[in-house]
Amino acid sequence: MLKKHKTLGEFIIENQSAFQYTSGELSKLINAIRLAAKVVNHEVNKAGLVDILGAAGDTNIQGENQQKLDVMANEKFIQTLKNREIVCGIASEEEDDFITINSSDDNHQNKYVVLIDPLDGSSNIDVNVSVGTIFSIYRRITPVGTPVELKDFLQKGREQVAAGYIVYGTSTMLVYSTGAGVNGFTLNPALGTFYLSHPDMEFPESGKIYSVNEGNYVHFLQGVKDYIKYCQEEEGDRPYTSRYIGSLVSDFHRNMIKGGIYMYPKSNIAENGKLRLLYECNPMAYLAEQANGLASDGFGRILDIEPTELHQRVPFFCGSKNMVKKLHECIAKHA
Ligand code: P6P
């Protein structure tokens, strides 16, 4: 008898009572993200084909104007979230400012704000490497019934009520948390259904994989250099393995399953690192902590950082608890 895997829809219904706020709304939100994920997955998977078939001009196989995939993904997520009437505002890597969403009766009754990186690592599309969507969800802090404000988006990461990512890889997965652990769902493209394939995902306490762009080594702080050298020394279970896909969601996903640490340090060419706090680091840090891992800027918890602007960047170190702690030791020696 084939074990029936639970669908995402069944999982949401079963767990909506566990969500500390009104259940139905978050379910609607996750369902909106589920729908957008399927649409973007379809576009991402045919990207190469469309480029080939659409190469004759700037229109694609359907005769539509070919859009850059990250612009397409941005539009799909924003449109899908707008239609659900529970989001009062959206911030996106693709949008300079946040977007105010008026409910149909225009009285701003919607309670949630969503921040998204619609297609992280989109430059990898051209070389057929996995990419991802990252999302972060907060309850608004300004009064319901008034237009959303910037402060609704500039909340500390620890105030998130949910966060997750979609990884468009060899299979497409939706991985998310609402504060009760992390669960992974794999899309069956034939049915358009996500199935619970990775329940209760957790970072192993230790790992033997480190992910960093070593091409920037010369620009890193001495403590980070020391940690990379520590990973490379022949001692005990070291040297570790270096694995860097150039796609945060993919590196994070592999490290959560196998154990590992992802690093995007600051350097003298990127004084605050490259990754964005609000829609890359905070959601991934929320997931990491929900999965028994750690996420820091090298000195303190990512989720405790007080945001100051929508697109600010922070150094980002995230993964297996013991590996992040060892990194902190190396950095502290040079503090
Ligand atoms: P670099 C993709 O652009 C991204 O935001 C992450 O997904 C990825 O880990 C990182 O940047 C890659 O940046 O500078 O190493 O190419």
Residues whose N, C-alpha, C, O or C-beta is under 5 A from the ligand:
A	BS01	P6P	D120 G121 N213 G246 S247 L248 V249
